[in-house]
Amino acid sequence: MLCHENEGFYWSVIVIRHCSLVLWCVTLGDSELPVLQSEGDVVIGGLFPLHYLALEPEHSYRTKPQHTQCNGFDHRAFRWMMTMVFTVNEINRNSTLLPGVRLGYRILDSCDHVHTSLRGALSRMPGCLAGAPVPAVVGLASSTPTGAVAHMLGPFNIPLVSYFATCTCLTDKLSYPSFLRTVPSDLFQVRGLVQLVSHFGWRWVGILGTSDDYSRYGIQAFTQQLKDQGGCLAFHLTIPNSPTPAGLRAMADILQSSRARVVVAFATEGQLLEFLSEVSILNVTGFQWVASEAWVTASLLTSPQFHPLLQGTLGFSFPGVSIPGLGDFLLKVRPSPTPGSDGDGVGSKGPGLTAICTGSEDLRNTESSYSDVSRVRISYNVYKAVYAIAHALHQLLQCGSTGHSQLLHHLKRVNFTNQFGEKVHFDANGEPVPLYDVINWQKVSSGDIKFQKVGSYDGSAPLSQQLQIDESTIVWIGGQSQVPVSLCSTPCPPGSRQARRPGEPPCCFDCLPCAAGEISNQTGSIDCTRCPEFYWSDRDRVKCVAGIEDFLSFYDTMGIILVSLSLLGVVTTTTVTAIFHRFRATPVVKANNSELSFLLLLSLKLCFLCSLLFIGRPSAWSCGFRQAAFGVSFVLCLSCLLVKTIVVLLAFRSTVPGSNALTKLFGPSQQRTLILCSTAPQVCLCAGWLSMAPSIPFRNSSYQGLTGMVVLECKEPWPPGFYLVLGYIGLLASLCLLLAFLGRKLPDTFNEAKLITFSMLIFCAVWISFVPAYVSSPGKYTVAVEIFAILASSFGLLLCIFAPKCYIILLRPERNTKKTLRKG
């Protein structure tokens, strides 16, 4: 809400100025600190780390405590402080912002230390001032001192606007209700750093930090997010508050012995200076440094002694601008002989320059981080912080309200666009939009280090668009153009998987090849993927290919051999048939019932031929008829042998007086009927089997793990059908063997019983051994075992029964007479 009453506006100024005179407090001892100040209607406080080392005093508790001694003057922080002075002067010249109101400032040196920061803040508290009130404070740089001061100012609702404290811990509004900042939280910087590390494939990373809140919280968040992205910490080094040479040397040794080539450092330049000096002395180089925003643009670390160590450093920095007039203002600064100063003079106690400066030096001829304003970043955050407070004061005074709580209220709702086109506002946590530049330390021709922008990071953008990197412009460690590699183990190539080493981080692993039937088609695969059914991995284990179909082919070596044996059996049977037909009138052929012999030879020929149905690619018709043809052929063969055996036994009985009637009852017609009746059950069984549950072609992938092949076979939907067919064959074979065994001692004239006995022994031996071999044989070898059993038993019957007769017919024709048979 805007108020346009000028009278209320000026009355508010008077009220605010008078507020500090209501209450008084007394300080014990000397509370004076080095101060840069300028009086005004409203005075803004400032805390800057003009020195980056604070020595801890030794307290005896018997004398007045001494002030903390600060060492190590920071030119960059001095520029930040003078930027605040410049901004206040610029606002005072602005006729539209805070018209009629003069801003003043009181700035103290925090020494980047909690004690000095708190002492400075307490000395500026309302009611403890002899002059104008301090309604808001700009500061500080480090997170730990900032947290201490913010925690102290919070209950008084005094706004503290930080320009460089980035710890995520400061987001807690319960602990720090009056804290705001113009610098993004480490939450976004850490996300960006993790994305940066992941972008370049760095999985084995070292961490360097300190014991303060900024480092501790930043490293904690970075470590967790790095692990979530699959990275690991190689080491975590912490620089102590008071490092010793031995301790720094031990840390450098750890750094040098590590296999990690990338080090992420969460610290300020002052905290890093001693450690990096020791590392530089020991010549520990070859590391890619990744800098947090706290030191990525610190000129203190760009001296020539650090070039071999830090050239190529990458890090996140805040967007920089060139503030008009700031450079000239900084060059006009002169030391003042008085403790405080107004205008462009600097108090002699402040920076401590009077001992070495006369005040007449021309700074244009010097180069330092103080005078380098080509693209300021932290100074720009100071600039925005002062302007944010000024706009909040403008709203507060326009509305006629007073008090720190009202100023804080308006400050949280500040929303304006500055001269650089940036919208300055705070979110619910008092933080700005997270924008960063990616900075690369590049050595230029003059031999100096240049902070070159090589990318950007926008934490408010979609995840895939947050980090933008121009890799072609990056110069890496040692001036190299190749991206450094920092891995505990090289990523596993395609076709292998990671096997974690026991007791080591997940980034340290061995590579094992994928098992047969599994693939990994990406580098660094954690697991191998099993191929789908009927697919198999190629030789390199990088892709799944259609599984090779395996079956007993006519073109396989085994298939050719079995086909040859089958055809040999057919040819042999046909030859025997031709011989028997040619000599059908001879006593040998007639004596062995030529009709049954021809029928037996026909059934044997069918047995040999049915084995061909088992060879070749399984199809619906071949799967359906192969077992039926096998079953019926063998039953027909055994039925003929059974009848032959019975005929032999009855023929022997015919020599006994009174047995002619029995012989006449089993004549040719009865023999045919018995063969038909013996074969009919098998025919019915096979017909029912084919009609109800026929065998079907089936792709069996169960052997794929062993052979990598898909076996094409005939699946039996009803396995008992096959065993019933085989069982009936076994029943007839057993009966035939029994009867032939009973007639083994008949006279030589009827010696066919011996031949049948021997053939049936072979038959039974083959099929008894077939069952376990059939069950245990894998894939196409199951079919080969069955074919072998068919051929072996068929050849056994053919040779045992007909070979002796052919021998007599062809080679001993003199024995092929009735007289010889009768004499035998």
Buried (B, 14 or more C-beta within 10 A) or exposed (E): EEBEEEEBBBBBBEBBBEBBEEEEEEEEEEEEBBBBBBEBBBBBBBBBBBBBBBEEEEEEEEEEEEBBEBEBBBBBBBBBBBBBBBBBBBBBEEEEBBEEBBBBBBBBBBBBBBBBBBBBBBBBBBEBBEBBBBBBBBBBBBBBBBBBBBBBBBEEBBBBBBBBBBBBBBBEEEEBBBBBBBBBBBBBBBBBBBBBBBEBBBBBBBBBBBEBBBBBBBBBBBBEBBBEEEBBBBBEBBBEEEBEEEBBEEBBEEBBEBEBBBBBBBBBBBBBBBBBBBBBEBEBBEBBBBBBBBBBBBBBBBBEEBBBBBBBBBBBBBBBBEBEEBBEBBBEBBBBEEBBBEEBBBBBBBBBBBEEBEEEEEBEEEEEBBBBBEBBBBBBBBBBBBBBBBBBBBBBBBBBBBBBBBBBBBBBEBEBEBEBEBEBBBEEBBBBBBBBBBBBBBBEEEEBBEBBBBBBBBBEBEEEEBBEBEEEEBBBBEEEEEBBBBBBBEBBBBBBBBEBBEEEBBBBBEBEBBEBBBBBBEEBBBEBBBBEEBBBBEEBBBBBEEBEEBBBBEEBEBBEEBBEBBBEBBEBBEEBBEBBEEBEEBBBBBBBBBEBBBBBBBBBBBBBBBBBBBBBEBEEEBBBBBBBBBBBBBBBBBBBBBBBBBBBBBBBBBEEEEBEEEBEEBEEEEBBEBBEEBBEBBBEBBEEBBEEBBBBBBBBBEBBEEBBBBBBBBEBEEEEBBEBBBEBBBBBBEBBBEBBBBBEEBEEBBBBBBBBBBBBBBBBEBBEEBBEBBEEBEBBBBBBBBBBBBBBBBBBBBBBBBEBBBEBBEEEEEBBEEEBBEEE
